[in-house]
Amino acid sequence: MKTDIEPTSSVAGSPPKVKTRSTGRVGDKIFLGLSRGSGIALLVIMAAIAAFLTYRAAIAISKDEANFLTYFEWNTGSSPMRFGIAVLAYGTVVSSIIAMVIAVPIAVGIALFISHYAPRRLATPVAYVIDLLAAVPSIVYGLWGALFLVPHLTGLYTWFDDYLGWTGIFSYQGGAARSLFTVGILLAIMILPIVTSVSREVFRQVPKMHEEAALALGATRWEVIRMSVLPFGRSGIISASMLGLGRALGETMAVATVLSPNFLIETSLLDPGGGTFAQNIASRFKEAGNDGRDALIASGLVLFVITLLVNGAARMIIARRKEYSGTAA
């Protein structure tokens, strides 16, 4: 936008008339086109993925002689095929919930320590190490979990059985700790850097005047965090948690390395066995035939829908709490 100032002598002392002349710059038009094209391309790609998954899933489900949502077996090599996702859905959701329950409070605590408690020369290396954990490949986490975490969880499992075994959820019958609870612990370690990094950056954006006002009123450091930092960063914490949940839902190699899969839903979280969508796809895709791959794609479609629902729910929660967002501060 260019402005032309035209002086006038009709009224002494009056401001000059400003006439605007719109001249679209080539760079602005290119940037607008690229931005709009990127958004449209993303929608087209998502629609193409959904259409492909739906088409192949419909072929598989039409050949399934069992209830796809409630059946407990996965026999795609038999004739007729009989397979269902009940065990996979249960294992995916339960392991992800365990990971979130463990990881989110710890991650928020680490983020608060780095941003508001630790001195700079300590906060910087701690933040660097946390960010570095996000770059560790999944298979490395899986090998560490199988060779170190699983053997060292026997004592914890025994303690759970002694004090919480009466609930049935934490009863332990012995054996290797290759259960959904172990998977949840491993997933918690894997999503911890993501939730910590995003939460830390959100806490750093808290307006200083909010914190200084609370301190001026005599608030302690914890009261400043409780009244100013956490309300401001609530939507950011939710967003960080959803990013971590997305990784937990779709994690493949680490889960496949640690879990002892079977198609049973155990009452106790400590009993070996179970399965997840991603682990089942990774372990069965290579030897599956055409019909078997269509069945695996059908389970992938369910995971795709779950991920969309989780992210949609997160967006709704954030939209209802706009007063806590950084734009409203």
C-alpha angles and dihedrals in degrees: 000000000000123000126211116200114210114194117220131198099192095098120027114234095010117135116260119261114258117212117192121213117191115221113172111217118226092232092054091050092049092048092048091050093048093047093048092044092050092052092048092046091053091052091047092050092049091048091048092051092048092048093049093048092046093049096049092041091053090055092052097044091049088060095044113108093192133063105279094209101043108027116112101207136072108210106152093150095061126088112263099026118238118186139141140180102223094110093041094050092048094048094046095049097042096047091047092050091050090050093050094047090053101036106041099059091044092047093049090048092051091047091051091047092052096044102038113014113031121078114248096253089055098037094054098058092040091052090047093053092048091051090047091058089064090063095057109111118246094240090058090055089048094052091047090049094049097044102035114012099047096052092046097050095070092089092050091048090051090050091051090050093050096050106021103023090103089072092064090224093085101034114132125204098184131256133098116336094240096135140123089265091059089048089051091053091049092048090049090057090048097051095040095089093051096050092042096050096048093043091049092054091048092051090051090058093061107122110254091221090065092055094042091050091053091048090049089056090055099260119158121235092262091049089051089053093045096046102033115014103042096044091049093047098041095104090045091052090051091050091048091049091051091052089052092046090052090057092045092052094050102036111129121164099041091050093045090052096049105033125082098215127216135145099250130107106222121203092220120065089213097060115103116253142049130117145228133219096249094043092050093050093048095048098044105033098084098056097033121110126223094282091044092053091050088053091051089049088053090056088047089055090056090051089048091053092046090052092050091049092049093050092044091052090050091052090051092051092049092047090054090053101048090134088072096049123106092245091061095049 
